[in-house]
Structures are given as C-alpha cells and as structure tokens.
C-alpha cells in the first residue's frame, strides 16, 4: 500500500469529519444527530460483521473498552454545547489529544518519532490551540475543563483503536465491530433523553443520515490507516479537519470569526506538510 495514497485517504477522512462536525453544529439538536448517527452505524455494520472472522477474546477487550470511551466522548461533545462556545472547546480537545497521543506513543508504546516528526506534531498542536484562544471572547474555566477531559478521551480511544487494528488478524473484524457498537451508549441516551430523539421537530432525519455516513468514513478510514502509518502521525494529520471546518464555517455558516483562524490554519497545514514528507 502506497503511503502517499494512505495520506490522501486520511485527508479525505478529515473532509468527512469536518462535514459531520458542521452538520452537528448547524443542527438545532446535536444530541439527536448523534443518535441518528448511531442508528446509521448499526444499519450499515450489522450485516458487515457477518463477512469477517469473529473477534478473538483479546480483541473483544479492545472493542468493549473503545465502545465505553467513544460513548463518553460523544456525551462530552454534546455537553460542550452547554458549557461554552464549541469554537473554544473543540480545538483544545483536538490539539490536546494530538499532544497526548504523541507523548503516549513515545513514552509508553516506544515509537521512534524523530525531531522532524515531533516538529510537525507540535506545529499542528500550536495551530489548534491558537484557533481556540484567538476566537474566544473570554476564558471559560468550565469549557476548558471539559475540553481537557475530551482530549483525554480522544487520545485514549485513538491509541486503543490503533493498537487493536494492528493486533487483529483481520483489521476489518475490529473496524466493523467497533463502528457497530461504539455509538450504542449515545443512542440509548439520545432515545431516552427528552432533549434528544424524542424532541420532535428539532432535527431533520436526512441531516442525521448524512452525518452518520460522514462519521463512519471520517473515523473508519482513520482507524484503517493506522495499520500503515504511526498512530501519532495519523492522529495529527486528520486534524486538518479543523482547517476544513473553518472554511465550512466561513462559507456555509457565515461565521465572521472564522477569519481569525487563517494564520493558525496555515500553521496546521505546515505541520501536516512536514509529516507528509516525513512519512513518504
């Protein structure tokens, strides 16, 4: 598998993730969007799990752990709407997760990331943090704490999924089961919450379907790519979705604050370019 092609697939996944984020942000009911996303995942992957070998005991441990972490992550994303501006919370969460994945890869997994690779990762983190603090009207302590919590969750399930897909005899066994199950905790919450799927006329099903498909591509392809490229690099490269979301915010959501993200976006793209040449 050409590493340049894998890099392009990660960029495509980032486009999908940016589209998913934009739909959820634009929706009046983000919780319902999460619920419909989970339903789409079940509809697509229920038949697909019949086409791959059954997970081994070790892989089941990864599947259960990542399902729990993904459920907490999706809940934290929904709660972030209540505690602060998503434009403040989300970049900190993504930047913090990139930093944590890099540190865990080096200190715990023993991955050899050289100075050039480290520089690329640091630039991406710097750009993400700049986006958050340049667009914030004031520092929100509650929002900051939930952002840090979310960063820890993202880093945890990213590392788990990356290790699991490498340990699986068939990578698609883990990917299909993971994508089938990881939305179920949020689906249960969205179904029983009075502000979720039961709140009629607050969401459009077609938007939820689109979000579901984009979410599957946005993360499924990322996990698949971790077989070929170091987890820390994949985690960093996919954050170009923040740059893409900035463009979508400016052109589709008409957010004038998106102009403040231009320079940080350039820094992020520079870091990703460095990683591209490092990989290939």
C-alpha positions in Angstrom: 0.0 0.0 0.0 1.4 3.4 -1.1 1.9 5.7 1.9 1.1 8.7 -0.3 -2.3 7.0 -1.0 -2.9 6.3 2.7 -2.0 10.0 3.4 -4.7 11.1 0.9 -7.2 8.7 2.4 -6.6 10.3 5.8 -7.2 13.8 4.2 -10.4 12.5 2.7 -11.5 11.2 6.1 -10.7 14.6 7.5 -13.1 16.2 4.9 -15.8 13.7 6.1 -15.2 14.6 9.8 -15.4 18.3 9.0 -18.7 17.7 7.2 -20.0 15.7 10.2 -19.0 18.4 12.6 -20.6 21.1 10.5 -23.9 19.2 10.4 -24.0 18.6 14.1 -23.0 22.2 14.8 -25.6 23.6 12.4 -28.4 21.4 13.8 -30.8 22.6 16.5 -30.4 19.3 18.2 -26.9 17.9 18.3 -27.9 15.0 20.6 -30.5 13.8 18.1 -27.8 14.0 15.3 -25.6 11.8 17.5 -28.5 9.3 18.0 -29.2 9.1 14.2 -25.5 8.7 13.5 -25.5 5.7 15.8 -28.6 4.2 14.1 -26.9 4.5 10.7 -23.8 2.8 12.0 -25.9 -0.2 13.2 -27.8 -0.4 9.9 -24.6 -0.5 7.9 -22.3 -2.7 10.1 -24.8 -5.3 11.3 -24.7 -7.2 8.0 -21.0 -6.4 7.5 -19.8 -8.2 10.7 -21.1 -11.4 9.1 -18.5 -11.1 6.4 -15.4 -11.1 8.7 -14.0 -13.6 11.3 -15.4 -13.4 14.8 -13.2 -11.3 17.2 -10.8 -13.1 19.5 -11.0 -12.7 23.2 -8.2 -10.1 23.2 -9.9 -8.1 20.5 -13.2 -8.2 22.4 -11.5 -6.4 25.3 -10.4 -3.6 22.9 -13.9 -3.4 21.5 -15.6 -3.1 24.8 -13.1 -0.5 26.1 -13.3 1.6 23.0 -17.2 1.4 23.0 -17.2 2.8 26.5 -14.7 5.6 25.7 -16.5 6.6 22.5 -19.8 6.8 24.4 -18.2 9.1 26.9 -16.6 11.2 24.1 -19.9 11.7 22.3 -21.5 12.6 25.5 -18.8 15.2 26.2 -19.2 16.7 22.8 -22.9 17.2 23.4 -22.3 18.6 26.9 -19.7 21.1 25.5 -22.6 22.9 23.8 -23.9 23.7 27.3 -20.6 24.9 28.9 -19.1 27.0 26.2 -18.6 28.0 22.6 -17.7 24.9 20.6 -15.1 27.0 18.7 -13.2 27.3 22.0 -13.7 23.8 23.3 -13.2 21.7 20.2 -9.8 22.9 19.1 -8.4 22.5 22.6 -9.8 19.0 22.7 -8.3 18.1 19.3 -5.0 19.7 20.0 -4.7 18.2 23.4 -5.5 14.8 22.1 -2.7 15.1 19.4 -0.2 16.1 22.1 -1.3 13.2 24.3 -1.2 10.6 21.5 2.3 11.8 20.6 3.5 11.5 24.2 1.9 8.1 24.8 3.4 6.8 21.5 6.9 7.9 22.5 6.9 7.2 26.3 4.7 4.1 26.5 4.5 2.5 23.1 8.2 3.1 22.4 7.6 4.6 18.9 10.6 6.3 17.4 9.5 9.7 16.4 12.4 11.9 15.2 12.9 15.6 15.6 11.2 16.4 12.2 8.2 14.3 13.1 8.0 15.9 16.5 8.2 19.4 14.9 5.3 18.6 12.6 3.1 17.4 15.6 4.0 20.4 17.7 3.1 22.8 14.9 -0.3 21.1 14.5 -1.0 21.3 18.2 0.1 25.0 18.3 -2.2 25.9 15.4 -5.1 24.1 17.1 -4.6 25.9 20.4 -4.2 29.3 18.6 -7.6 28.7 16.9 -9.2 28.2 20.3 -7.7 31.2 22.1 -7.9 33.7 19.2 -11.6 33.1 18.8 -12.5 33.1 22.4 -14.1 36.2 23.8 -13.0 35.3 27.3 -11.5 32.4 29.2 -14.2 29.9 30.2 -12.9 27.6 33.0 -15.8 25.1 32.8 -15.4 24.9 29.0 -11.6 24.5 29.3 -12.0 21.6 31.8 -14.5 19.7 29.6 -12.1 20.3 26.6 -9.2 18.7 28.5 -11.4 15.8 29.5 -12.5 15.4 25.9 -8.8 15.5 24.8 -8.1 12.6 27.2 -11.0 10.6 25.8 -10.0 11.1 22.2 -6.4 10.2 22.9 -7.4 7.1 24.8 -9.7 5.6 22.2 -7.3 6.6 19.4 -4.4 4.7 21.0 -6.7 1.7 21.8 -8.1 1.6 18.3 -4.7 1.9 16.7 -3.2 -0.9 18.7 -6.3 -3.1 18.2 -6.3 -2.8 14.4 -2.7 -3.8 14.4 -3.2 -6.8 16.7 -6.3 -8.1 14.7 -5.7 -10.9 12.4 -8.2 -9.3 10.1 -8.3 -5.5 10.6 -11.9 -5.2 9.3 -13.0 -7.5 12.2 -12.1 -4.9 14.7 -13.2 -1.9 12.5 -16.7 -3.3 11.7 -17.4 -4.4 15.3 -16.0 -1.1 16.7 -18.1 1.0 14.4 -21.2 -1.1 15.0 -21.0 -0.8 18.8 -19.4 2.5 19.6 -22.5 4.6 19.1 -24.9 2.4 21.1 -24.3 4.2 24.5 -25.1 7.6 22.9 -28.1 6.1 21.0 -29.6 4.9 24.3 -29.0 8.3 25.9 -30.4 10.1 22.8 -33.5 7.9 22.8 -34.4 8.3 26.5 -33.4 12.0 26.9 -36.3 14.4 26.5 -34.0 16.7 24.5 -32.8 14.0 22.1 -34.7 11.9 19.5 -38.0 12.3 21.4 -37.9 16.1 20.9 -39.8 16.2 17.6 -39.4 19.0 15.0 -36.0 19.9 16.4 -33.9 17.9 13.8 -34.0 16.6 10.3 -33.6 12.9 9.7 -31.9 13.4 6.4 -29.2 15.6 8.1 -28.7 12.8 10.6 -28.3 10.2 7.9 -25.7 12.4 6.1 -23.9 12.9 9.4 -23.9 9.2 10.1 -22.3 8.3 6.7 -19.7 11.1 7.1 -18.9 10.0 10.7 -18.4 6.4 9.5 -16.0 7.5 6.7 -14.4 10.1 8.9 -13.2 7.7 11.6 -13.4 4.2 10.0 -10.8 5.2 7.4 -8.6 6.8 10.1 -8.5 3.5 12.1 -7.8 1.5 8.9 -4.9 3.8 8.0 -3.3 3.2 11.4 -2.1 -0.2 10.1 0.3 1.6 7.7 1.3 4.8 9.4 2.2 5.5 13.1 -0.8 6.3 15.2 0.7 9.7 16.3 1.1 10.8 12.7 -2.4 9.7 11.7 -3.9 11.4 14.8 -2.1 14.6 13.8 -2.8 14.6 10.0 -6.5 14.1 10.5 -6.7 17.4 12.4 -6.7 19.2 9.0 -10.4 18.7 9.5 -10.3 21.8 11.8 -9.0 23.8 8.8 -11.7 22.4 6.6 -14.3 23.1 9.3 -13.1 26.7 9.4 -13.7 27.0 5.7 -17.1 25.5 6.0 -17.9 27.8 9.0 -17.0 30.8 6.9 -18.7 29.9 3.7 -21.7 27.9 4.9 -22.4 29.0 8.4 -21.3 32.6 7.7 -19.2 32.9 10.8 -17.1 36.0 10.5 -14.9 34.9 13.4 -13.5 32.2 11.0 -11.2 34.9 9.6 -9.2 34.8 12.9 -8.4 31.1 12.1 -6.5 31.8 8.9 -3.0 32.1 10.4 -3.4 29.1 12.8 -4.8 27.1 9.8 -1.6 27.9 7.9 0.5 26.7 10.8 -1.5 23.4 11.0 -1.1 22.9 7.2 2.6 23.5 7.6 2.8 20.8 10.3 0.8 18.4 8.1 3.1 19.0 5.1 6.1 18.3 7.3 4.5 15.0 8.4 3.8 14.1 4.7 7.4 14.3 3.7 8.4 12.5 6.9 6.1 9.6 6.1 6.8 9.3 2.4 
